[in-house]
C-alpha cells in the first residue's frame, strides 16, 4: 500500500474568555472531502516536516505560523493508502487564517473538540490534544508584568527633575550609538544607529532601510542606549519614547545638523541620493543607574518631558 507522508498543525490560541482553543478545518476536496482535520499537507522532497508545515499553512490559509513541539506521529490505514502524519503544536505569527482550500473552519475549546466529524486519523489525536491543552496554553498576566516598575516607582526615592535631566543628558552625551525601534502593523525593526543629540532632540542621518516602513505608519518610536552588562551593581542604560519627524533635506534644520556633524554641503549634494534625516522628540525617559543608590535615590528614574520642553 502506498504511504503518504504529511504534516499537520495543531494551531493553538486563547479566546476572549481566556480559554485555550484549537483551530480545525473542514476538508474541501478529494475523497475525504467534508471531513474535519488539522490543516497541513504533504512533505515535499528536500523539506523538513517543520518547513513543509509552514509552507502548507501559508499556501492554504495565507498565514505564517511558528512551529512548536511534535505532538505525535499518526500512522493510519485508509482504504487506498497508508497515512504517516507528523502533528506539531503551532501558533500564529502573522495572518488571518484565510480559507483558500477548506470549506469551513472553527475554533474549538477542550469541551467542543468532539463536536465535529473528524477524519479518522485526526480523531486519534483528540484525547492527547485535550490532555495537553491546559498545560500548553500558558498565558502570562501581561498587565501585571507591565506595571511592575510603575508600581515600584511610586515608592522610590526620586531625583529633582532638573538634576535628573542633567544626568540623563550627560549619559546621552557620553555615547553616540543607540538601538532605534520602529514598528508597523506587520513588522518591527530595531536598528543600531549613530545619533546626534542637539537641542534636546535625537537626530539620525540614514540612507534608508526597513525602519522607514514603520515610520510611514507609526511615528511612535523607542530608543535604547546602554552599556555592557557587568552585574546588577553596574547597570547603566537609558530608554526613550518619543515621536519621529522627517526633516526636509537642505532646510535650515537639516543644514544645522550637517554643520553639527561637519558634513560639507557640496559633499552631501554629490551623493547618489539625498540622506534622510530622522528627528525624534523625546517624550519620556527611563534612566537606570546603579550608582544612584549610593546617593540615596532609586536606581531607576522616570522623567516626563513637557510639551514646551
C-alpha positions in Angstrom: 0.0 0.0 0.0 1.3 3.5 -0.9 2.5 5.6 2.0 1.7 9.3 2.0 3.8 11.4 4.4 2.1 14.6 5.6 2.3 17.2 8.4 -0.5 18.8 10.4 -0.6 21.9 12.6 -2.4 21.9 15.9 -2.8 25.7 15.9 -3.5 27.0 19.4 -4.7 30.3 20.7 -6.8 31.8 23.5 -10.3 33.1 23.2 -11.8 36.2 24.8 -12.7 34.2 28.0 -9.1 33.1 28.4 -9.8 29.6 27.3 -7.4 27.6 25.2 -8.7 26.9 21.7 -7.6 24.8 18.7 -8.2 25.6 15.0 -10.0 22.9 12.9 -10.7 22.9 9.2 -13.2 21.1 7.0 -11.6 19.4 4.0 -12.8 21.0 0.7 -11.5 18.5 -1.9 -10.6 14.9 -2.6 -12.0 11.6 -1.5 -12.1 12.8 2.2 -13.9 16.0 1.4 -16.2 17.2 4.1 -14.3 15.6 7.0 -12.7 17.8 9.7 -9.0 17.8 10.1 -6.0 19.7 11.3 -4.6 21.8 8.4 -1.4 20.8 6.7 -0.2 18.8 3.7 2.4 16.7 2.0 6.1 17.0 2.7 8.0 17.8 -0.5 11.4 16.4 -1.4 14.2 18.2 0.5 11.9 19.7 3.1 11.9 19.1 6.9 8.5 18.4 8.4 8.6 21.9 10.0 9.5 23.6 6.7 6.7 21.7 5.0 4.2 22.7 7.6 5.0 26.4 7.4 4.7 26.3 3.6 1.4 24.4 3.6 -0.2 26.8 6.1 0.9 29.8 4.1 -0.5 28.2 0.9 -3.8 27.0 2.4 -4.5 29.7 5.0 -2.3 32.7 4.0 -0.9 32.7 7.5 2.6 32.5 8.9 3.0 30.2 11.9 5.6 29.3 14.4 6.0 25.5 14.6 6.4 24.1 18.1 7.0 20.6 19.5 5.9 17.4 17.9 2.8 16.2 19.5 2.6 12.8 17.8 3.1 10.9 14.6 -0.1 9.2 13.4 0.1 6.0 11.4 -3.3 5.2 9.8 -4.5 2.9 7.0 -7.1 4.5 4.7 -8.7 2.2 2.1 -6.3 3.3 -0.7 -3.2 4.5 1.1 -1.3 4.5 4.4 -1.0 7.9 6.1 2.0 8.9 8.1 1.2 12.2 9.7 3.6 14.3 11.9 1.5 16.6 14.1 3.0 19.7 15.6 1.8 22.3 18.0 1.8 25.7 16.3 0.9 29.4 16.9 0.0 32.2 14.6 2.8 34.7 13.9 1.1 36.8 11.2 -2.1 36.4 9.1 -5.9 36.0 9.5 -6.4 32.2 8.6 -8.0 32.8 5.2 -9.8 29.7 3.9 -8.3 29.2 0.4 -8.9 25.4 0.1 -11.2 24.4 3.0 -15.0 24.5 3.1 -15.2 25.8 6.7 -13.2 26.3 9.9 -13.9 26.5 13.7 -12.0 27.4 16.8 -12.7 24.6 19.4 -12.4 24.6 23.1 -11.4 21.5 25.1 -15.1 20.8 25.7 -16.1 21.2 22.0 -13.2 19.2 20.4 -15.6 16.3 19.8 -18.3 18.4 18.2 -17.2 18.0 14.6 -16.9 14.9 12.4 -13.1 14.3 12.4 -11.4 12.3 9.8 -10.3 9.0 11.4 -6.5 9.8 11.5 -7.1 13.2 13.0 -9.7 11.9 15.5 -7.0 9.7 17.1 -5.2 12.9 18.3 -8.2 14.4 20.1 -7.6 12.8 23.5 -3.9 13.7 23.5 -4.7 17.3 22.4 -7.4 17.6 25.1 -4.9 16.5 27.8 -2.3 18.9 26.5 -4.4 22.0 26.0 -4.3 23.3 29.6 -0.6 22.9 30.2 0.4 24.2 26.8 -1.7 27.3 26.8 0.3 29.4 29.3 -0.9 33.0 29.3 1.1 35.4 31.5 -0.5 38.3 33.2 0.8 41.0 30.8 -0.8 43.9 32.6 0.7 42.9 35.9 4.1 42.5 34.3 3.9 45.8 32.5 3.0 47.6 35.8 5.9 46.3 37.9 8.2 49.3 37.5 5.3 51.7 37.6 4.3 50.4 41.0 7.8 50.4 42.3 8.3 53.9 41.1 5.5 55.1 43.3 7.6 54.4 46.4 11.0 55.1 45.0 13.2 58.0 46.0 13.1 60.5 43.1 15.7 63.0 41.9 14.7 66.5 41.2 13.6 66.9 37.6 16.3 69.4 36.7 19.1 67.2 38.2 17.7 64.1 36.6 17.5 65.8 33.2 21.1 66.9 33.6 22.2 63.4 34.5 20.3 61.9 31.5 21.8 64.4 29.0 25.3 63.7 30.4 24.7 59.9 29.7 23.4 60.7 26.2 26.5 62.9 25.6 28.9 60.1 26.7 27.6 57.8 24.0 26.9 58.1 20.3 25.1 54.9 19.3 21.7 53.5 20.2 19.0 51.0 19.1 16.2 52.7 17.3 12.9 50.7 17.4 10.2 51.3 14.8 7.1 49.3 14.2 4.2 49.0 11.8 1.2 46.6 11.9 3.2 44.0 10.0 6.8 44.4 11.2 9.2 45.6 13.9 12.7 46.8 13.4 15.5 47.6 15.9 18.3 49.4 14.2 21.7 50.0 15.7 22.5 53.6 14.6 24.6 56.6 15.4 22.7 59.5 16.9 23.3 63.3 17.3 21.6 64.9 20.3 21.0 68.6 19.6 18.7 71.0 21.4 17.1 68.2 23.4 16.2 66.0 20.3 17.8 63.0 18.7 18.8 63.1 15.0 19.7 60.3 12.7 21.1 60.5 9.2 20.1 57.4 7.2 20.2 56.3 3.6 17.1 54.1 4.1 16.2 50.7 5.4 13.1 48.8 6.6 12.8 51.1 9.6 11.1 53.5 7.2 8.2 51.1 6.7 7.4 51.6 10.4 7.9 55.3 10.3 5.4 55.6 7.4 2.6 54.1 9.5 3.7 54.9 13.1 5.6 57.9 14.3 5.9 56.4 17.8 9.5 55.1 18.3 11.7 53.8 21.1 15.4 54.4 21.7 17.8 52.4 23.9 21.3 53.4 24.9 23.1 51.1 27.2 26.5 49.8 28.4 27.7 46.2 28.5 26.2 44.2 31.4 28.6 43.9 34.3 26.3 42.7 37.0 23.3 44.1 38.9 25.6 46.6 40.7 26.8 48.1 37.4 23.6 48.8 35.4 23.7 51.9 33.2 21.1 52.4 30.5 18.5 54.8 29.1 15.2 54.1 27.4 13.4 56.8 25.5 10.0 57.0 24.0 9.2 59.8 21.6 7.7 61.0 18.3 9.6 60.8 15.0 9.6 63.5 12.4 11.3 63.7 9.0 13.4 66.8 8.4 13.2 68.3 4.9 16.5 67.9 3.0 18.6 71.1 3.0 16.1 73.0 5.2 17.5 75.3 7.9 17.3 72.5 10.4 18.9 70.0 8.0 21.8 72.3 7.4 22.2 72.9 11.1 22.7 69.1 11.6 25.1 68.9 8.7 27.1 71.7 10.3 27.0 69.9 13.7 28.4 66.8 12.1 30.8 68.9 9.9 29.5 67.5 6.7 30.4 69.7 3.7 27.3 70.9 1.8 28.9 70.1 -1.6 29.8 66.6 -0.5 26.2 65.9 0.6 24.8 67.2 -2.7 27.1 64.9 -4.7 25.6 61.8 -3.1 23.6 59.5 -5.4 20.5 60.2 -3.3 19.8 62.6 -0.5 20.3 61.4 3.0 17.2 61.1 5.1 17.2 62.9 8.5 15.0 61.5 11.2 14.3 63.7 14.2 13.0 62.1 17.4 11.4 64.4 20.0 11.7 62.7 23.4 8.5 62.4 25.5 9.7 60.1 28.3 13.0 58.9 29.7 13.6 55.8 31.8 17.1 56.1 33.2 18.8 53.1 35.0 21.9 53.8 37.0 23.1 51.5 39.9 25.3 54.3 41.2 22.2 56.4 42.2 21.6 54.1 45.2 24.8 55.5 46.8 23.2 58.9 46.5 20.0 57.9 48.3 17.9 57.6 45.1 16.2 54.6 43.4 18.3 53.1 40.6 15.5 53.6 38.1 14.3 57.2 37.4 11.5 58.2 35.2 11.2 61.7 33.5 8.3 63.1 31.6 9.1 65.8 29.1 6.7 68.7 28.9 5.3 69.7 25.5 7.0 73.1 25.7 10.3 71.3 26.8 
